[in-house]
Amino acid sequence: MFQFLRLYTDDDGTARFADEQLALDPAEPALHELSVATPWSTSAAVIVQAPPGGSHPQQPEGRRNLAVVLSGEVEVDPPRDGST
């Protein structure tokens, strides 16, 4: 299982965090195998690089986003939630 943190909007429009798990197959790969999840459909993909200590202005996101952090860390402040 692959574990990740999901940020989503509930039915009331409030941003929420949830711990999620994604099944990988095979669950325990041999040294010459890869574990693979079911593909997610996408209409586009972009690569983004941010400078250390930089920030991005708050804005409503009108679409689903997937963020994969390869190094460093990111802090997300969802609107109307108060958590980070």
ZADO-1210 file (C-alpha; in nm, 4 decimals, padded with zeros to 6 digits):
<atoms>
<atom x="00.0000" y="00.0000" z="00.0000" code="MET" pos="1"/>
<atom x="00.1163" y="00.3519" z="-00.0837" code="PHE" pos="2"/>
<atom x="00.0127" y="00.6085" z="00.1791" code="GLN" pos="3"/>
<atom x="-00.0417" y="00.9759" z="00.1000" code="PHE" pos="4"/>
<atom x="-00.2137" y="01.2867" z="00.2318" code="LEU" pos="5"/>
<atom x="-00.5193" y="01.4007" z="00.0358" code="ARG" pos="6"/>
<atom x="-00.6485" y="01.7581" z="00.0393" code="LEU" pos="7"/>
<atom x="-01.0055" y="01.7789" z="-00.0882" code="TYR" pos="8"/>
<atom x="-01.3190" y="01.9931" z="-00.0705" code="THR" pos="9"/>
<atom x="-01.6192" y="01.8440" z="00.1084" code="ASP" pos="10"/>
<atom x="-01.9833" y="01.8910" z="00.0095" code="ASP" pos="11"/>
<atom x="-02.0002" y="02.2148" z="00.2139" code="ASP" pos="12"/>
<atom x="-01.7024" y="02.3643" z="00.0259" code="GLY" pos="13"/>
<atom x="-01.4663" y="02.3262" z="00.3218" code="THR" pos="14"/>
<atom x="-01.1101" y="02.2086" z="00.2531" code="ALA" pos="15"/>
<atom x="-01.0189" y="01.8917" z="00.4408" code="ARG" pos="16"/>
<atom x="-00.7152" y="01.6669" z="00.4850" code="PHE" pos="17"/>
<atom x="-00.7439" y="01.2870" z="00.4796" code="ALA" pos="18"/>
<atom x="-00.4904" y="01.0056" z="00.5062" code="ASP" pos="19"/>
<atom x="-00.5367" y="00.7775" z="00.2044" code="GLU" pos="20"/>
<atom x="-00.3927" y="00.4481" z="00.0828" code="GLN" pos="21"/>
<atom x="-00.3459" y="00.3297" z="-00.2722" code="LEU" pos="22"/>
<atom x="-00.3199" y="-00.0398" z="-00.3554" code="ALA" pos="23"/>
<atom x="-00.0125" y="-00.1455" z="-00.5527" code="LEU" pos="24"/>
<atom x="00.0203" y="-00.4692" z="-00.7477" code="ASP" pos="25"/>
<atom x="00.2114" y="-00.6773" z="-00.6690" code="PRO" pos="26"/>
<atom x="00.2034" y="-00.5771" z="-00.3036" code="ALA" pos="27"/>
<atom x="00.5526" y="-00.7192" z="-00.2416" code="GLU" pos="28"/>
<atom x="00.7482" y="-00.6948" z="-00.5688" code="PRO" pos="29"/>
<atom x="01.0521" y="-00.9066" z="-00.6397" code="ALA" pos="30"/>
<atom x="01.3827" y="-00.7261" z="-00.7046" code="LEU" pos="31"/>
<atom x="01.3196" y="-00.7268" z="-01.0812" code="HIS" pos="32"/>
<atom x="00.9552" y="-00.6054" z="-01.0556" code="GLU" pos="33"/>
<atom x="00.7720" y="-00.2784" z="-00.9985" code="LEU" pos="34"/>
<atom x="00.4539" y="-00.2350" z="-00.7964" code="SER" pos="35"/>
<atom x="00.1940" y="-00.0491" z="-01.0043" code="VAL" pos="36"/>
<atom x="-00.1295" y="00.1268" z="-00.9095" code="ALA" pos="37"/>
<atom x="-00.4364" y="00.1642" z="-01.1271" code="THR" pos="38"/>
<atom x="-00.3748" y="00.4590" z="-01.3640" code="PRO" pos="39"/>
<atom x="-00.5414" y="00.7959" z="-01.2958" code="TRP" pos="40"/>
<atom x="-00.6861" y="00.9826" z="-01.5927" code="SER" pos="41"/>
<atom x="-00.5443" y="01.3283" z="-01.6624" code="THR" pos="42"/>
<atom x="-00.5949" y="01.6011" z="-01.9187" code="SER" pos="43"/>
<atom x="-00.2552" y="01.7653" z="-01.8614" code="ALA" pos="44"/>
<atom x="00.0604" y="01.7469" z="-01.6515" code="ALA" pos="45"/>
<atom x="00.3168" y="02.0155" z="-01.5636" code="VAL" pos="46"/>
<atom x="00.6509" y="02.0160" z="-01.3834" code="ILE" pos="47"/>
<atom x="00.7006" y="02.3004" z="-01.1327" code="VAL" pos="48"/>
<atom x="01.0140" y="02.4156" z="-00.9508" code="GLN" pos="49"/>
<atom x="00.9927" y="02.6608" z="-00.6614" code="ALA" pos="50"/>
<atom x="01.2803" y="02.8504" z="-00.4992" code="PRO" pos="51"/>
<atom x="01.3613" y="02.7742" z="-00.1337" code="PRO" pos="52"/>
<atom x="01.1522" y="02.9951" z="00.0934" code="GLY" pos="53"/>
<atom x="00.9276" y="03.1021" z="-00.1937" code="GLY" pos="54"/>
<atom x="00.5506" y="03.1153" z="-00.1805" code="SER" pos="55"/>
<atom x="00.2498" y="03.1075" z="-00.4058" code="HIS" pos="56"/>
<atom x="-00.0399" y="03.3497" z="-00.3575" code="PRO" pos="57"/>
<atom x="-00.3604" y="03.2024" z="-00.2224" code="GLN" pos="58"/>
<atom x="-00.6079" y="03.1275" z="-00.4955" code="GLN" pos="59"/>
<atom x="-00.9038" y="02.8992" z="-00.5436" code="PRO" pos="60"/>
<atom x="-00.8109" y="02.6011" z="-00.7546" code="GLU" pos="61"/>
<atom x="-01.0800" y="02.5345" z="-01.0113" code="GLY" pos="62"/>
<atom x="-00.9507" y="02.1879" z="-01.0913" code="ARG" pos="63"/>
<atom x="-00.8054" y="01.8795" z="-00.9278" code="ARG" pos="64"/>
<atom x="-00.4283" y="01.8933" z="-00.8724" code="ASN" pos="65"/>
<atom x="-00.1744" y="01.6279" z="-00.7848" code="LEU" pos="66"/>
<atom x="00.1487" y="01.7437" z="-00.6195" code="ALA" pos="67"/>
<atom x="00.4456" y="01.5098" z="-00.5959" code="VAL" pos="68"/>
<atom x="00.7354" y="01.6513" z="-00.3938" code="VAL" pos="69"/>
<atom x="01.0668" y="01.5013" z="-00.5040" code="LEU" pos="70"/>
<atom x="01.2825" y="01.6931" z="-00.2569" code="SER" pos="71"/>
<atom x="01.2245" y="01.9512" z="00.0112" code="GLY" pos="72"/>
<atom x="00.8819" y="02.0138" z="00.1585" code="GLU" pos="73"/>
<atom x="00.5667" y="02.2088" z="00.0906" code="VAL" pos="74"/>
<atom x="00.3177" y="02.3692" z="00.3281" code="GLU" pos="75"/>
<atom x="-00.0452" y="02.3952" z="00.2181" code="VAL" pos="76"/>
<atom x="-00.3006" y="02.6189" z="00.3905" code="ASP" pos="77"/>
<atom x="-00.6446" y="02.5178" z="00.2616" code="PRO" pos="78"/>
<atom x="-00.8983" y="02.8025" z="00.2627" code="PRO" pos="79"/>
<atom x="-01.1797" y="02.7957" z="00.5194" code="ARG" pos="80"/>
<atom x="-01.0196" y="02.5099" z="00.7134" code="ASP" pos="81"/>
<atom x="-00.7576" y="02.6648" z="00.9415" code="GLY" pos="82"/>
<atom x="-00.5272" y="02.3603" z="00.9330" code="SER" pos="83"/>
<atom x="-00.1863" y="02.3390" z="00.7641" code="THR" pos="84"/>
</atoms>
